[in-house]
Amino acid sequence: MAKQKTAVCLEQTSTIPSLKKQGAFDIKFSHDSKITSPMEAISFPYRAINEEESCKLMNILEVKSNSKMQDMVTVKCKLTGFSVRESVKQNLDKVSVTAIDGSADITLVLWNKLIDEATENCFYRVTNVRVKSFNQEVYLSTTLDTELEEIDEFQTVEVELPKDVWTDIDTIEIISTSHCFSCKSAIIVSEPQGMTVKCSHCKKRMLTTKIQKVTQIKVSVENKEFTIAKNMLEHVFPLWNEKTFSDLEDDMLLHCEVNIKGNNVVGLRKKKI
């Protein structure tokens, strides 16, 4: 019997580069995501992606003005303003850079191996990047099909990059959650029963020693909340995981400051005495 396919509406989801299929994206669900009641039909016509049209060469001003979200484009630009490398999750790293050409500037997010291929203040032809948006700001994100080709220098617009501004941390919260060794879902472990525990998501049982601990460090600055990347924390406190959460919170509040650009913490350091 052929499988029945049902059209549904997915709300409050996001996309991330797929770790399983080259050039594809996975849909990421959160606690706020919703799947509404099945729809009788899709409310928009299906249109196959035109490879030549979607990956055409554009200047950055055209990308910001005329492109649609999820379009694939190619740009020639200078890459500058590299952020600190951030580990989003296992085997998935990102760096945000500023791409500029003769028309405008735009944020470009580099993923995984492309981070090592790019050199700050060099010029590139960046092929097959996806147009995306966050907080109504258009940016570009590399995909598994993206290629970086170094090119000759050309005249760019003058862009004043944000100055490094370091500020104190107002509040800090350290959250530790337990995750299933198999499906990676968060699991609740109040009092482990014996030597094993059962995941409520995938229903698999595992040794309690196999439970994976995930730690998140959230800070607030001027009533805005940010997440500190683990690699930043390890750079300042190499033995941070040997401290109690209370001691670590005290050390960061009293002795650390952060560098914020846009919606991200791009730097963490000890205050200068």
N, C-alpha and C positions, 0 to 999 in steps of 0.2 A: 504494500500500500504506500502511495506517495505521501510524503509529509505535507501537512497543511500549514501554510504560512499565513500569519495574522499580522496586520499592520497595527502598530501601537505607537503611542506618543511618549517619548522619553523627555522628562523635565529635570532641570538642574543637574545635568551631567557635564563632563568635560572629556577631552580627548588627550591621549598621550601616545608617543611613538611606540608602535608594537614591538615587543621583544621576540615575537614568534614569526612574524611575516614581514619580509623586507618591503619597505615603502608603504606599509599599512599603518593605521592608527587604531588603538583600542579605545573603547568607551569606558570611562572611569566613573563608578558610582560612589556616592557618599551617603551618609545618613539622611541627607536632605533630598536625594534623588527620588523621582517618582516614575512609575509606569502607569499611565492612565488606562481606563477601560479600553479594550480592543476596539479599534476603529474599523468600520466596514470597508473603507478605502482610504488610500493616501490622498490628502487634500492638494497635492501638487504633482505635476507631471514628472516622470522619471526622465532624466537627461544624461546620456553617457558623457563622460569627460572627454573633451577634445584635447588630445595630448599637445598639439602644436599651439593651440590657443591658450591653454592653462599655464604653459611653461615659457611664454614669450618674454623677451627681454624688455624690461621697463625701467625707467628711472624711478627714484624713490618717491618723488612727488606724485607721479602717476600711480604708484602702488598705494599711497596713502589716500589719494583722491578718488581713484576709479576702480580699484580692485574690490572684489567681493570676498567675504570671509571664506576660508578654506581654498581659495584659488592657489594654484602653484605658479610661481613666477621665477624669473632669472634677473639678477641685478649685477651691475658692475659698481664696486664701491671700495672705499678705504675702511678698514676695520680698526677701531680704536676704543679706548675706555673699557678695557676688559675687567669684568668683575672677578671675585674669588670663585674658584671652582667649587661647586656645591653638589653633594651626593643626594639626589632626590630619593633614591631607594637603591637596593642592591643592583649593581651593573647598569645604573642609569645616572650619569653625571651631566651637569649643565653649566654653561658660562654665558652671561649676558654681555653683549658688546654693542657699541654704537657704530652703525654703518652709515657712511656719508658719501655723497657724490656731488655733482654740480647743481643739484636741484634742492636737496633737503637732507635730513638725517632721520634714522629710524633705529629702533632697538632690534637686534638680531640675536636669537637664542641658539647657541651651538650645543649640540648633544654629543656625548661620548667621543668617538675617535676624531671627529672634526675639531674638537677642542685642541688636540695636539697638532693638527695640520695647520691651524691658523696662527699667524704671528702679528702681534700688535703693530699698528701703523704701516701695514703692508696693503697692497691693492689686490683685489680678487674679482674674478667672475664667479658669482655664487649661483649655481644652477639648481633648479627644483627646490625652492624654499616655499613654505606655506604661509599664506597671509592669515593672521589671527588677530584677536582683539581681547584686551583685558582692561576693565574699568574704562571702556569707551576709548582706549588708546590702541591704535593699530600697531602691530609689530610683526616681525618675521620669525619663523621657526624652521630650523633645518629638519630634514626627514632622512630616512635611510637611503633615499635616492639622491640626496644633495651631494654636489661635487664642488670643491674649491679649486680654482685654477688661478695661480698667481699671474698678474698682468702688469703692464707698464704703468707708471704713475700718470695721473691726469689731474686737471684742476678741480678742486672740490670747493664746496661752500665753506665759509668760516663758521664753525660750530663751537660755541663756548660750552665745554663740558662742565658738569656740576663740580664745584670744589669739594674737597674732602672735608666734611663737617662731622666732628666726633662729639657725641653727647652722652650724658649719664643715662643709666637705666632707671626707670621709675619703679617698676614692679617686675617680678620674675616668678614663673611657675614651671616646675619640672614635673612632667607626667611620664610615668612608666606603665606600659601596657604589655600584656602577654599575648603572643601570637602563635597560632598553630604551625607546627613544623612542616605540615603538608600543604595546606591551602593558604597559609599566611594570614588568615582572618584573625581578628582580635577575639580572644576568648577570656571568659571570666574564671579566674582561679582563686577561690576564696580560701579553702583549706584542701589542698591536694589529698585525694583518697589513696593512701598507700603510695605505690611507686609509679602509678599511671594516672592519666586524666583523659577524658573523651572530649573531642571538639564538637560543639553544638552545630557547627556549620557543615563540615564534611563527614561528620560522624565517625571519624577515625580516632583510634585510641593511640596514645603515645606515652613514652616515658616522660616523667616530669622534668628530667634533665634535658629533654629535647625541646622544651618550651622556649621560644625565642622572645627575649625581652627587647622592646623598642622604647627608647627614651626620647622625649620631645622637650626642648627648652623653649618656652615662650616668654617673651619680654614685652613690656609696654613702654612706649615713649610718647609723651604728650597725647595720651588717651588713644594711641593706635597700637595694635598688637602685631608683633612680628615673631618669626621663628628663627632661632639660631641654628645654622647648619652644624652638624657634628664635627666636620673637619675643621671649622673655625674654633670650636671649643677645644678640640684636641691640640691645636696649635698653641693655645694660651695655657691650657691645663693638660699636659700630656698624661697625667695620672688622675684625670677627673673621675673615672669610674671607681676609683678607690676611696673617694670621698662620700660622705653621707649627703643626701640631697640638701639637707639643712645647711651644712657647711659650704657646699658649692653655691647655693643661693646667696649666702652671706658674702662669700668671696667675690662673686660677680657684681653684687650690688655695691659693695664698698670699694672695689679695686678695678672695675672694668668700665669701659665705655664702648659705644657702638657707632658704626658709620652706616647711615641709612641713605639709600638712593631709591626714590620712587616707593615701591611697596616691599622692598627687600632690605634686609641687613646684609651689607656687602663686606663688613669688616668688624672684627672684635679684637680689642687689645687691652692691656693693662694701662691704667692711667699713668701719665708721666708725673713723676714727683718733682 
